[in-house]
Amino acid sequence: MRKTASIPAGTLRVGSVTVNGRLPPATILNVVQGRVGVMRACYADALQSNPNLMGHVSVLFVIGRNGGSSNMGNVGSDLPYPKIVSCCVRALAGVRFRQPESGIVTAVVPFMFSP
């Protein structure tokens, strides 16, 4: 029986959330953590073709007065694999948050990927 080498799934770490508005970063982080599995799966797939792939992706989004998210986008990512960047943005599209205390909230969440 031939033994095959396995490719590691890699590590995904969520960095400090930057918030402009009145919603605690911990509240945003709790919701985002629920979407990390989707991002981790995208990264694991990419590691199959490039086991040394690493970098960070930062996703910006707006949380409206009702807690809905919109205007998702990549801001300053350095991961040289556009499919993972778009996967991270898509994974956060449509997530719902607690209603902000007042007005809208802008948040940036960084994700660090390493093999």
Phi and psi restraints in degrees (range 20) as a CNS / XPLOR table:
assign (resid 1 and name C) (resid 2 and name N)
       (resid 2 and name CA) (resid 2 and name C) 1.0 -88.6 20.0 2
assign (resid 2 and name N) (resid 2 and name CA)
       (resid 2 and name C) (resid 3 and name N) 1.0 132.6 20.0 2
assign (resid 2 and name C) (resid 3 and name N)
       (resid 3 and name CA) (resid 3 and name C) 1.0 -91.4 20.0 2
assign (resid 3 and name N) (resid 3 and name CA)
       (resid 3 and name C) (resid 4 and name N) 1.0 132.8 20.0 2
assign (resid 3 and name C) (resid 4 and name N)
       (resid 4 and name CA) (resid 4 and name C) 1.0 -106.0 20.0 2
assign (resid 4 and name N) (resid 4 and name CA)
       (resid 4 and name C) (resid 5 and name N) 1.0 144.4 20.0 2
assign (resid 4 and name C) (resid 5 and name N)
       (resid 5 and name CA) (resid 5 and name C) 1.0 -77.6 20.0 2
assign (resid 5 and name N) (resid 5 and name CA)
       (resid 5 and name C) (resid 6 and name N) 1.0 139.5 20.0 2
assign (resid 5 and name C) (resid 6 and name N)
       (resid 6 and name CA) (resid 6 and name C) 1.0 -100.1 20.0 2
assign (resid 6 and name N) (resid 6 and name CA)
       (resid 6 and name C) (resid 7 and name N) 1.0 145.8 20.0 2
assign (resid 6 and name C) (resid 7 and name N)
       (resid 7 and name CA) (resid 7 and name C) 1.0 -91.5 20.0 2
assign (resid 7 and name N) (resid 7 and name CA)
       (resid 7 and name C) (resid 8 and name N) 1.0 129.5 20.0 2
assign (resid 7 and name C) (resid 8 and name N)
       (resid 8 and name CA) (resid 8 and name C) 1.0 -64.6 20.0 2
assign (resid 8 and name N) (resid 8 and name CA)
       (resid 8 and name C) (resid 9 and name N) 1.0 154.3 20.0 2
assign (resid 8 and name C) (resid 9 and name N)
       (resid 9 and name CA) (resid 9 and name C) 1.0 -75.2 20.0 2
assign (resid 9 and name N) (resid 9 and name CA)
       (resid 9 and name C) (resid 10 and name N) 1.0 -16.7 20.0 2
assign (resid 9 and name C) (resid 10 and name N)
       (resid 10 and name CA) (resid 10 and name C) 1.0 83.8 20.0 2
assign (resid 10 and name N) (resid 10 and name CA)
       (resid 10 and name C) (resid 11 and name N) 1.0 173.9 20.0 2
assign (resid 10 and name C) (resid 11 and name N)
       (resid 11 and name CA) (resid 11 and name C) 1.0 -118.4 20.0 2
assign (resid 11 and name N) (resid 11 and name CA)
       (resid 11 and name C) (resid 12 and name N) 1.0 136.7 20.0 2
assign (resid 11 and name C) (resid 12 and name N)
       (resid 12 and name CA) (resid 12 and name C) 1.0 -124.6 20.0 2
assign (resid 12 and name N) (resid 12 and name CA)
       (resid 12 and name C) (resid 13 and name N) 1.0 121.3 20.0 2
assign (resid 12 and name C) (resid 13 and name N)
       (resid 13 and name CA) (resid 13 and name C) 1.0 -119.5 20.0 2
assign (resid 13 and name N) (resid 13 and name CA)
       (resid 13 and name C) (resid 14 and name N) 1.0 136.4 20.0 2
assign (resid 13 and name C) (resid 14 and name N)
       (resid 14 and name CA) (resid 14 and name C) 1.0 -94.5 20.0 2
assign (resid 14 and name N) (resid 14 and name CA)
       (resid 14 and name C) (resid 15 and name N) 1.0 127.5 20.0 2
assign (resid 14 and name C) (resid 15 and name N)
       (resid 15 and name CA) (resid 15 and name C) 1.0 -86.1 20.0 2
assign (resid 15 and name N) (resid 15 and name CA)
       (resid 15 and name C) (resid 16 and name N) 1.0 -168.2 20.0 2
assign (resid 15 and name C) (resid 16 and name N)
       (resid 16 and name CA) (resid 16 and name C) 1.0 -71.8 20.0 2
assign (resid 16 and name N) (resid 16 and name CA)
       (resid 16 and name C) (resid 17 and name N) 1.0 132.0 20.0 2
assign (resid 16 and name C) (resid 17 and name N)
       (resid 17 and name CA) (resid 17 and name C) 1.0 -80.1 20.0 2
assign (resid 17 and name N) (resid 17 and name CA)
       (resid 17 and name C) (resid 18 and name N) 1.0 130.8 20.0 2
assign (resid 17 and name C) (resid 18 and name N)
       (resid 18 and name CA) (resid 18 and name C) 1.0 -99.5 20.0 2
assign (resid 18 and name N) (resid 18 and name CA)
       (resid 18 and name C) (resid 19 and name N) 1.0 126.3 20.0 2
assign (resid 18 and name C) (resid 19 and name N)
       (resid 19 and name CA) (resid 19 and name C) 1.0 -125.0 20.0 2
assign (resid 19 and name N) (resid 19 and name CA)
       (resid 19 and name C) (resid 20 and name N) 1.0 135.5 20.0 2
assign (resid 19 and name C) (resid 20 and name N)
       (resid 20 and name CA) (resid 20 and name C) 1.0 -120.0 20.0 2
assign (resid 20 and name N) (resid 20 and name CA)
       (resid 20 and name C) (resid 21 and name N) 1.0 99.7 20.0 2
assign (resid 20 and name C) (resid 21 and name N)
       (resid 21 and name CA) (resid 21 and name C) 1.0 140.6 20.0 2
assign (resid 21 and name N) (resid 21 and name CA)
       (resid 21 and name C) (resid 22 and name N) 1.0 -172.3 20.0 2
assign (resid 21 and name C) (resid 22 and name N)
       (resid 22 and name CA) (resid 22 and name C) 1.0 -110.0 20.0 2
assign (resid 22 and name N) (resid 22 and name CA)
       (resid 22 and name C) (resid 23 and name N) 1.0 72.2 20.0 2
assign (resid 22 and name C) (resid 23 and name N)
       (resid 23 and name CA) (resid 23 and name C) 1.0 -147.6 20.0 2
assign (resid 23 and name N) (resid 23 and name CA)
       (resid 23 and name C) (resid 24 and name N) 1.0 124.8 20.0 2
assign (resid 23 and name C) (resid 24 and name N)
       (resid 24 and name CA) (resid 24 and name C) 1.0 -61.0 20.0 2
assign (resid 24 and name N) (resid 24 and name CA)
       (resid 24 and name C) (resid 25 and name N) 1.0 137.6 20.0 2
assign (resid 24 and name C) (resid 25 and name N)
       (resid 25 and name CA) (resid 25 and name C) 1.0 -53.4 20.0 2
assign (resid 25 and name N) (resid 25 and name CA)
       (resid 25 and name C) (resid 26 and name N) 1.0 -36.2 20.0 2
assign (resid 25 and name C) (resid 26 and name N)
       (resid 26 and name CA) (resid 26 and name C) 1.0 -62.9 20.0 2
assign (resid 26 and name N) (resid 26 and name CA)
       (resid 26 and name C) (resid 27 and name N) 1.0 -35.0 20.0 2
assign (resid 26 and name C) (resid 27 and name N)
       (resid 27 and name CA) (resid 27 and name C) 1.0 -65.0 20.0 2
assign (resid 27 and name N) (resid 27 and name CA)
       (resid 27 and name C) (resid 28 and name N) 1.0 -43.7 20.0 2
assign (resid 27 and name C) (resid 28 and name N)
       (resid 28 and name CA) (resid 28 and name C) 1.0 -65.8 20.0 2
assign (resid 28 and name N) (resid 28 and name CA)
       (resid 28 and name C) (resid 29 and name N) 1.0 -45.3 20.0 2
assign (resid 28 and name C) (resid 29 and name N)
       (resid 29 and name CA) (resid 29 and name C) 1.0 -59.4 20.0 2
assign (resid 29 and name N) (resid 29 and name CA)
       (resid 29 and name C) (resid 30 and name N) 1.0 -40.2 20.0 2
assign (resid 29 and name C) (resid 30 and name N)
       (resid 30 and name CA) (resid 30 and name C) 1.0 -59.8 20.0 2
assign (resid 30 and name N) (resid 30 and name CA)
       (resid 30 and name C) (resid 31 and name N) 1.0 -42.2 20.0 2
assign (resid 30 and name C) (resid 31 and name N)
       (resid 31 and name CA) (resid 31 and name C) 1.0 -69.4 20.0 2
assign (resid 31 and name N) (resid 31 and name CA)
       (resid 31 and name C) (resid 32 and name N) 1.0 -44.2 20.0 2
assign (resid 31 and name C) (resid 32 and name N)
       (resid 32 and name CA) (resid 32 and name C) 1.0 -62.1 20.0 2
assign (resid 32 and name N) (resid 32 and name CA)
       (resid 32 and name C) (resid 33 and name N) 1.0 -38.9 20.0 2
assign (resid 32 and name C) (resid 33 and name N)
       (resid 33 and name CA) (resid 33 and name C) 1.0 -56.6 20.0 2
assign (resid 33 and name N) (resid 33 and name CA)
       (resid 33 and name C) (resid 34 and name N) 1.0 -30.3 20.0 2
assign (resid 33 and name C) (resid 34 and name N)
       (resid 34 and name CA) (resid 34 and name C) 1.0 -69.4 20.0 2
assign (resid 34 and name N) (resid 34 and name CA)
       (resid 34 and name C) (resid 35 and name N) 1.0 -12.8 20.0 2
assign (resid 34 and name C) (resid 35 and name N)
       (resid 35 and name CA) (resid 35 and name C) 1.0 -107.0 20.0 2
assign (resid 35 and name N) (resid 35 and name CA)
       (resid 35 and name C) (resid 36 and name N) 1.0 -2.9 20.0 2
assign (resid 35 and name C) (resid 36 and name N)
       (resid 36 and name CA) (resid 36 and name C) 1.0 -63.3 20.0 2
assign (resid 36 and name N) (resid 36 and name CA)
       (resid 36 and name C) (resid 37 and name N) 1.0 -31.8 20.0 2
assign (resid 36 and name C) (resid 37 and name N)
       (resid 37 and name CA) (resid 37 and name C) 1.0 -59.2 20.0 2
assign (resid 37 and name N) (resid 37 and name CA)
       (resid 37 and name C) (resid 38 and name N) 1.0 -38.3 20.0 2
assign (resid 37 and name C) (resid 38 and name N)
       (resid 38 and name CA) (resid 38 and name C) 1.0 -63.7 20.0 2
assign (resid 38 and name N) (resid 38 and name CA)
       (resid 38 and name C) (resid 39 and name N) 1.0 -44.8 20.0 2
assign (resid 38 and name C) (resid 39 and name N)
       (resid 39 and name CA) (resid 39 and name C) 1.0 -65.5 20.0 2
assign (resid 39 and name N) (resid 39 and name CA)
       (resid 39 and name C) (resid 40 and name N) 1.0 -40.9 20.0 2
assign (resid 39 and name C) (resid 40 and name N)
       (resid 40 and name CA) (resid 40 and name C) 1.0 -62.2 20.0 2
assign (resid 40 and name N) (resid 40 and name CA)
       (resid 40 and name C) (resid 41 and name N) 1.0 -38.5 20.0 2
assign (resid 40 and name C) (resid 41 and name N)
       (resid 41 and name CA) (resid 41 and name C) 1.0 -66.0 20.0 2
assign (resid 41 and name N) (resid 41 and name CA)
       (resid 41 and name C) (resid 42 and name N) 1.0 -40.6 20.0 2
assign (resid 41 and name C) (resid 42 and name N)
       (resid 42 and name CA) (resid 42 and name C) 1.0 -61.8 20.0 2
assign (resid 42 and name N) (resid 42 and name CA)
       (resid 42 and name C) (resid 43 and name N) 1.0 -42.3 20.0 2
assign (resid 42 and name C) (resid 43 and name N)
       (resid 43 and name CA) (resid 43 and name C) 1.0 -66.5 20.0 2
assign (resid 43 and name N) (resid 43 and name CA)
       (resid 43 and name C) (resid 44 and name N) 1.0 -43.0 20.0 2
assign (resid 43 and name C) (resid 44 and name N)
       (resid 44 and name CA) (resid 44 and name C) 1.0 -59.9 20.0 2
assign (resid 44 and name N) (resid 44 and name CA)
       (resid 44 and name C) (resid 45 and name N) 1.0 -40.2 20.0 2
assign (resid 44 and name C) (resid 45 and name N)
       (resid 45 and name CA) (resid 45 and name C) 1.0 -62.3 20.0 2
assign (resid 45 and name N) (resid 45 and name CA)
       (resid 45 and name C) (resid 46 and name N) 1.0 -43.2 20.0 2
assign (resid 45 and name C) (resid 46 and name N)
       (resid 46 and name CA) (resid 46 and name C) 1.0 -66.2 20.0 2
assign (resid 46 and name N) (resid 46 and name CA)
       (resid 46 and name C) (resid 47 and name N) 1.0 -33.0 20.0 2
assign (resid 46 and name C) (resid 47 and name N)
       (resid 47 and name CA) (resid 47 and name C) 1.0 -65.4 20.0 2
assign (resid 47 and name N) (resid 47 and name CA)
       (resid 47 and name C) (resid 48 and name N) 1.0 -21.7 20.0 2
assign (resid 47 and name C) (resid 48 and name N)
       (resid 48 and name CA) (resid 48 and name C) 1.0 -60.7 20.0 2
assign (resid 48 and name N) (resid 48 and name CA)
       (resid 48 and name C) (resid 49 and name N) 1.0 -38.1 20.0 2
assign (resid 48 and name C) (resid 49 and name N)
       (resid 49 and name CA) (resid 49 and name C) 1.0 -94.8 20.0 2
assign (resid 49 and name N) (resid 49 and name CA)
       (resid 49 and name C) (resid 50 and name N) 1.0 -21.8 20.0 2
assign (resid 49 and name C) (resid 50 and name N)
       (resid 50 and name CA) (resid 50 and name C) 1.0 -142.9 20.0 2
assign (resid 50 and name N) (resid 50 and name CA)
       (resid 50 and name C) (resid 51 and name N) 1.0 88.8 20.0 2
assign (resid 50 and name C) (resid 51 and name N)
       (resid 51 and name CA) (resid 51 and name C) 1.0 -65.2 20.0 2
assign (resid 51 and name N) (resid 51 and name CA)
       (resid 51 and name C) (resid 52 and name N) 1.0 -11.1 20.0 2
assign (resid 51 and name C) (resid 52 and name N)
       (resid 52 and name CA) (resid 52 and name C) 1.0 -103.2 20.0 2
assign (resid 52 and name N) (resid 52 and name CA)
       (resid 52 and name C) (resid 53 and name N) 1.0 8.1 20.0 2
assign (resid 52 and name C) (resid 53 and name N)
       (resid 53 and name CA) (resid 53 and name C) 1.0 -63.2 20.0 2
assign (resid 53 and name N) (resid 53 and name CA)
       (resid 53 and name C) (resid 54 and name N) 1.0 127.3 20.0 2
assign (resid 53 and name C) (resid 54 and name N)
       (resid 54 and name CA) (resid 54 and name C) 1.0 -153.7 20.0 2
assign (resid 54 and name N) (resid 54 and name CA)
       (resid 54 and name C) (resid 55 and name N) 1.0 159.2 20.0 2
assign (resid 54 and name C) (resid 55 and name N)
       (resid 55 and name CA) (resid 55 and name C) 1.0 156.3 20.0 2
assign (resid 55 and name N) (resid 55 and name CA)
       (resid 55 and name C) (resid 56 and name N) 1.0 -170.6 20.0 2
assign (resid 55 and name C) (resid 56 and name N)
       (resid 56 and name CA) (resid 56 and name C) 1.0 -127.6 20.0 2
assign (resid 56 and name N) (resid 56 and name CA)
       (resid 56 and name C) (resid 57 and name N) 1.0 153.9 20.0 2
assign (resid 56 and name C) (resid 57 and name N)
       (resid 57 and name CA) (resid 57 and name C) 1.0 -127.8 20.0 2
assign (resid 57 and name N) (resid 57 and name CA)
       (resid 57 and name C) (resid 58 and name N) 1.0 129.9 20.0 2
assign (resid 57 and name C) (resid 58 and name N)
       (resid 58 and name CA) (resid 58 and name C) 1.0 -115.5 20.0 2
assign (resid 58 and name N) (resid 58 and name CA)
       (resid 58 and name C) (resid 59 and name N) 1.0 127.5 20.0 2
assign (resid 58 and name C) (resid 59 and name N)
       (resid 59 and name CA) (resid 59 and name C) 1.0 -114.3 20.0 2
assign (resid 59 and name N) (resid 59 and name CA)
       (resid 59 and name C) (resid 60 and name N) 1.0 127.6 20.0 2
assign (resid 59 and name C) (resid 60 and name N)
       (resid 60 and name CA) (resid 60 and name C) 1.0 -103.0 20.0 2
assign (resid 60 and name N) (resid 60 and name CA)
       (resid 60 and name C) (resid 61 and name N) 1.0 142.0 20.0 2
assign (resid 60 and name C) (resid 61 and name N)
       (resid 61 and name CA) (resid 61 and name C) 1.0 -153.2 20.0 2
assign (resid 61 and name N) (resid 61 and name CA)
       (resid 61 and name C) (resid 62 and name N) 1.0 161.3 20.0 2
assign (resid 61 and name C) (resid 62 and name N)
       (resid 62 and name CA) (resid 62 and name C) 1.0 -110.5 20.0 2
assign (resid 62 and name N) (resid 62 and name CA)
       (resid 62 and name C) (resid 63 and name N) 1.0 134.3 20.0 2
assign (resid 62 and name C) (resid 63 and name N)
       (resid 63 and name CA) (resid 63 and name C) 1.0 -106.4 20.0 2
assign (resid 63 and name N) (resid 63 and name CA)
       (resid 63 and name C) (resid 64 and name N) 1.0 117.8 20.0 2
assign (resid 63 and name C) (resid 64 and name N)
       (resid 64 and name CA) (resid 64 and name C) 1.0 -76.6 20.0 2
assign (resid 64 and name N) (resid 64 and name CA)
       (resid 64 and name C) (resid 65 and name N) 1.0 175.4 20.0 2
assign (resid 64 and name C) (resid 65 and name N)
       (resid 65 and name CA) (resid 65 and name C) 1.0 -57.7 20.0 2
assign (resid 65 and name N) (resid 65 and name CA)
       (resid 65 and name C) (resid 66 and name N) 1.0 -27.3 20.0 2
assign (resid 65 and name C) (resid 66 and name N)
       (resid 66 and name CA) (resid 66 and name C) 1.0 -93.2 20.0 2
assign (resid 66 and name N) (resid 66 and name CA)
       (resid 66 and name C) (resid 67 and name N) 1.0 0.5 20.0 2
assign (resid 66 and name C) (resid 67 and name N)
       (resid 67 and name CA) (resid 67 and name C) 1.0 94.0 20.0 2
assign (resid 67 and name N) (resid 67 and name CA)
       (resid 67 and name C) (resid 68 and name N) 1.0 -4.6 20.0 2
assign (resid 67 and name C) (resid 68 and name N)
       (resid 68 and name CA) (resid 68 and name C) 1.0 -75.8 20.0 2
assign (resid 68 and name N) (resid 68 and name CA)
       (resid 68 and name C) (resid 69 and name N) 1.0 149.7 20.0 2
assign (resid 68 and name C) (resid 69 and name N)
       (resid 69 and name CA) (resid 69 and name C) 1.0 -104.4 20.0 2
assign (resid 69 and name N) (resid 69 and name CA)
       (resid 69 and name C) (resid 70 and name N) 1.0 148.8 20.0 2
assign (resid 69 and name C) (resid 70 and name N)
       (resid 70 and name CA) (resid 70 and name C) 1.0 -155.5 20.0 2
assign (resid 70 and name N) (resid 70 and name CA)
       (resid 70 and name C) (resid 71 and name N) 1.0 178.4 20.0 2
assign (resid 70 and name C) (resid 71 and name N)
       (resid 71 and name CA) (resid 71 and name C) 1.0 53.7 20.0 2
assign (resid 71 and name N) (resid 71 and name CA)
       (resid 71 and name C) (resid 72 and name N) 1.0 42.4 20.0 2
assign (resid 71 and name C) (resid 72 and name N)
       (resid 72 and name CA) (resid 72 and name C) 1.0 -65.4 20.0 2
assign (resid 72 and name N) (resid 72 and name CA)
       (resid 72 and name C) (resid 73 and name N) 1.0 142.7 20.0 2
assign (resid 72 and name C) (resid 73 and name N)
       (resid 73 and name CA) (resid 73 and name C) 1.0 -168.2 20.0 2
assign (resid 73 and name N) (resid 73 and name CA)
       (resid 73 and name C) (resid 74 and name N) 1.0 159.9 20.0 2
assign (resid 73 and name C) (resid 74 and name N)
       (resid 74 and name CA) (resid 74 and name C) 1.0 -82.8 20.0 2
assign (resid 74 and name N) (resid 74 and name CA)
       (resid 74 and name C) (resid 75 and name N) 1.0 130.5 20.0 2
assign (resid 74 and name C) (resid 75 and name N)
       (resid 75 and name CA) (resid 75 and name C) 1.0 -132.7 20.0 2
assign (resid 75 and name N) (resid 75 and name CA)
       (resid 75 and name C) (resid 76 and name N) 1.0 100.6 20.0 2
assign (resid 75 and name C) (resid 76 and name N)
       (resid 76 and name CA) (resid 76 and name C) 1.0 78.6 20.0 2
assign (resid 76 and name N) (resid 76 and name CA)
       (resid 76 and name C) (resid 77 and name N) 1.0 28.3 20.0 2
assign (resid 76 and name C) (resid 77 and name N)
       (resid 77 and name CA) (resid 77 and name C) 1.0 -75.6 20.0 2
assign (resid 77 and name N) (resid 77 and name CA)
       (resid 77 and name C) (resid 78 and name N) 1.0 147.8 20.0 2
assign (resid 77 and name C) (resid 78 and name N)
       (resid 78 and name CA) (resid 78 and name C) 1.0 -120.8 20.0 2
assign (resid 78 and name N) (resid 78 and name CA)
       (resid 78 and name C) (resid 79 and name N) 1.0 8.8 20.0 2
assign (resid 78 and name C) (resid 79 and name N)
       (resid 79 and name CA) (resid 79 and name C) 1.0 -73.0 20.0 2
assign (resid 79 and name N) (resid 79 and name CA)
       (resid 79 and name C) (resid 80 and name N) 1.0 121.1 20.0 2
assign (resid 79 and name C) (resid 80 and name N)
       (resid 80 and name CA) (resid 80 and name C) 1.0 -81.7 20.0 2
assign (resid 80 and name N) (resid 80 and name CA)
       (resid 80 and name C) (resid 81 and name N) 1.0 45.3 20.0 2
assign (resid 80 and name C) (resid 81 and name N)
       (resid 81 and name CA) (resid 81 and name C) 1.0 -148.0 20.0 2
assign (resid 81 and name N) (resid 81 and name CA)
       (resid 81 and name C) (resid 82 and name N) 1.0 91.8 20.0 2
assign (resid 81 and name C) (resid 82 and name N)
       (resid 82 and name CA) (resid 82 and name C) 1.0 -56.1 20.0 2
assign (resid 82 and name N) (resid 82 and name CA)
       (resid 82 and name C) (resid 83 and name N) 1.0 -27.4 20.0 2
assign (resid 82 and name C) (resid 83 and name N)
       (resid 83 and name CA) (resid 83 and name C) 1.0 -64.6 20.0 2
assign (resid 83 and name N) (resid 83 and name CA)
       (resid 83 and name C) (resid 84 and name N) 1.0 -35.4 20.0 2
assign (resid 83 and name C) (resid 84 and name N)
       (resid 84 and name CA) (resid 84 and name C) 1.0 -72.1 20.0 2
assign (resid 84 and name N) (resid 84 and name CA)
       (resid 84 and name C) (resid 85 and name N) 1.0 -40.1 20.0 2
assign (resid 84 and name C) (resid 85 and name N)
       (resid 85 and name CA) (resid 85 and name C) 1.0 -59.2 20.0 2
assign (resid 85 and name N) (resid 85 and name CA)
       (resid 85 and name C) (resid 86 and name N) 1.0 -49.1 20.0 2
assign (resid 85 and name C) (resid 86 and name N)
       (resid 86 and name CA) (resid 86 and name C) 1.0 -68.0 20.0 2
assign (resid 86 and name N) (resid 86 and name CA)
       (resid 86 and name C) (resid 87 and name N) 1.0 -31.5 20.0 2
assign (resid 86 and name C) (resid 87 and name N)
       (resid 87 and name CA) (resid 87 and name C) 1.0 -62.1 20.0 2
assign (resid 87 and name N) (resid 87 and name CA)
       (resid 87 and name C) (resid 88 and name N) 1.0 -43.0 20.0 2
assign (resid 87 and name C) (resid 88 and name N)
       (resid 88 and name CA) (resid 88 and name C) 1.0 -64.1 20.0 2
assign (resid 88 and name N) (resid 88 and name CA)
       (resid 88 and name C) (resid 89 and name N) 1.0 -43.1 20.0 2
assign (resid 88 and name C) (resid 89 and name N)
       (resid 89 and name CA) (resid 89 and name C) 1.0 -64.0 20.0 2
assign (resid 89 and name N) (resid 89 and name CA)
       (resid 89 and name C) (resid 90 and name N) 1.0 -45.9 20.0 2
assign (resid 89 and name C) (resid 90 and name N)
       (resid 90 and name CA) (resid 90 and name C) 1.0 -63.7 20.0 2
assign (resid 90 and name N) (resid 90 and name CA)
       (resid 90 and name C) (resid 91 and name N) 1.0 -37.0 20.0 2
assign (resid 90 and name C) (resid 91 and name N)
       (resid 91 and name CA) (resid 91 and name C) 1.0 -62.5 20.0 2
assign (resid 91 and name N) (resid 91 and name CA)
       (resid 91 and name C) (resid 92 and name N) 1.0 -28.0 20.0 2
assign (resid 91 and name C) (resid 92 and name N)
       (resid 92 and name CA) (resid 92 and name C) 1.0 -96.4 20.0 2
assign (resid 92 and name N) (resid 92 and name CA)
       (resid 92 and name C) (resid 93 and name N) 1.0 -7.2 20.0 2
assign (resid 92 and name C) (resid 93 and name N)
       (resid 93 and name CA) (resid 93 and name C) 1.0 -64.2 20.0 2
assign (resid 93 and name N) (resid 93 and name CA)
       (resid 93 and name C) (resid 94 and name N) 1.0 130.6 20.0 2
assign (resid 93 and name C) (resid 94 and name N)
       (resid 94 and name CA) (resid 94 and name C) 1.0 81.4 20.0 2
assign (resid 94 and name N) (resid 94 and name CA)
       (resid 94 and name C) (resid 95 and name N) 1.0 2.0 20.0 2
assign (resid 94 and name C) (resid 95 and name N)
       (resid 95 and name CA) (resid 95 and name C) 1.0 -68.3 20.0 2
assign (resid 95 and name N) (resid 95 and name CA)
       (resid 95 and name C) (resid 96 and name N) 1.0 151.8 20.0 2
assign (resid 95 and name C) (resid 96 and name N)
       (resid 96 and name CA) (resid 96 and name C) 1.0 -112.8 20.0 2
assign (resid 96 and name N) (resid 96 and name CA)
       (resid 96 and name C) (resid 97 and name N) 1.0 141.4 20.0 2
assign (resid 96 and name C) (resid 97 and name N)
       (resid 97 and name CA) (resid 97 and name C) 1.0 -120.7 20.0 2
assign (resid 97 and name N) (resid 97 and name CA)
       (resid 97 and name C) (resid 98 and name N) 1.0 168.9 20.0 2
assign (resid 97 and name C) (resid 98 and name N)
       (resid 98 and name CA) (resid 98 and name C) 1.0 -62.1 20.0 2
assign (resid 98 and name N) (resid 98 and name CA)
       (resid 98 and name C) (resid 99 and name N) 1.0 146.8 20.0 2
assign (resid 98 and name C) (resid 99 and name N)
       (resid 99 and name CA) (resid 99 and name C) 1.0 -61.6 20.0 2
assign (resid 99 and name N) (resid 99 and name CA)
       (resid 99 and name C) (resid 100 and name N) 1.0 129.1 20.0 2
assign (resid 99 and name C) (resid 100 and name N)
       (resid 100 and name CA) (resid 100 and name C) 1.0 -61.7 20.0 2
assign (resid 100 and name N) (resid 100 and name CA)
       (resid 100 and name C) (resid 101 and name N) 1.0 155.9 20.0 2
assign (resid 100 and name C) (resid 101 and name N)
       (resid 101 and name CA) (resid 101 and name C) 1.0 -61.4 20.0 2
assign (resid 101 and name N) (resid 101 and name CA)
       (resid 101 and name C) (resid 102 and name N) 1.0 -38.1 20.0 2
assign (resid 101 and name C) (resid 102 and name N)
       (resid 102 and name CA) (resid 102 and name C) 1.0 -161.7 20.0 2
assign (resid 102 and name N) (resid 102 and name CA)
       (resid 102 and name C) (resid 103 and name N) 1.0 138.2 20.0 2
assign (resid 102 and name C) (resid 103 and name N)
       (resid 103 and name CA) (resid 103 and name C) 1.0 69.7 20.0 2
assign (resid 103 and name N) (resid 103 and name CA)
       (resid 103 and name C) (resid 104 and name N) 1.0 -163.4 20.0 2
assign (resid 103 and name C) (resid 104 and name N)
       (resid 104 and name CA) (resid 104 and name C) 1.0 -99.4 20.0 2
assign (resid 104 and name N) (resid 104 and name CA)
       (resid 104 and name C) (resid 105 and name N) 1.0 164.6 20.0 2
assign (resid 104 and name C) (resid 105 and name N)
       (resid 105 and name CA) (resid 105 and name C) 1.0 -128.4 20.0 2
assign (resid 105 and name N) (resid 105 and name CA)
       (resid 105 and name C) (resid 106 and name N) 1.0 136.9 20.0 2
assign (resid 105 and name C) (resid 106 and name N)
       (resid 106 and name CA) (resid 106 and name C) 1.0 -110.0 20.0 2
assign (resid 106 and name N) (resid 106 and name CA)
       (resid 106 and name C) (resid 107 and name N) 1.0 133.0 20.0 2
assign (resid 106 and name C) (resid 107 and name N)
       (resid 107 and name CA) (resid 107 and name C) 1.0 -133.3 20.0 2
assign (resid 107 and name N) (resid 107 and name CA)
       (resid 107 and name C) (resid 108 and name N) 1.0 146.9 20.0 2
assign (resid 107 and name C) (resid 108 and name N)
       (resid 108 and name CA) (resid 108 and name C) 1.0 -124.8 20.0 2
assign (resid 108 and name N) (resid 108 and name CA)
       (resid 108 and name C) (resid 109 and name N) 1.0 127.6 20.0 2
assign (resid 108 and name C) (resid 109 and name N)
       (resid 109 and name CA) (resid 109 and name C) 1.0 -120.6 20.0 2
assign (resid 109 and name N) (resid 109 and name CA)
       (resid 109 and name C) (resid 110 and name N) 1.0 120.9 20.0 2
assign (resid 109 and name C) (resid 110 and name N)
       (resid 110 and name CA) (resid 110 and name C) 1.0 -92.4 20.0 2
assign (resid 110 and name N) (resid 110 and name CA)
       (resid 110 and name C) (resid 111 and name N) 1.0 141.7 20.0 2
assign (resid 110 and name C) (resid 111 and name N)
       (resid 111 and name CA) (resid 111 and name C) 1.0 -123.4 20.0 2
assign (resid 111 and name N) (resid 111 and name CA)
       (resid 111 and name C) (resid 112 and name N) 1.0 129.4 20.0 2
assign (resid 111 and name C) (resid 112 and name N)
       (resid 112 and name CA) (resid 112 and name C) 1.0 -109.8 20.0 2
assign (resid 112 and name N) (resid 112 and name CA)
       (resid 112 and name C) (resid 113 and name N) 1.0 126.0 20.0 2
assign (resid 112 and name C) (resid 113 and name N)
       (resid 113 and name CA) (resid 113 and name C) 1.0 -111.7 20.0 2
assign (resid 113 and name N) (resid 113 and name CA)
       (resid 113 and name C) (resid 114 and name N) 1.0 132.0 20.0 2
assign (resid 113 and name C) (resid 114 and name N)
       (resid 114 and name CA) (resid 114 and name C) 1.0 -146.8 20.0 2
assign (resid 114 and name N) (resid 114 and name CA)
       (resid 114 and name C) (resid 115 and name N) 1.0 147.1 20.0 2
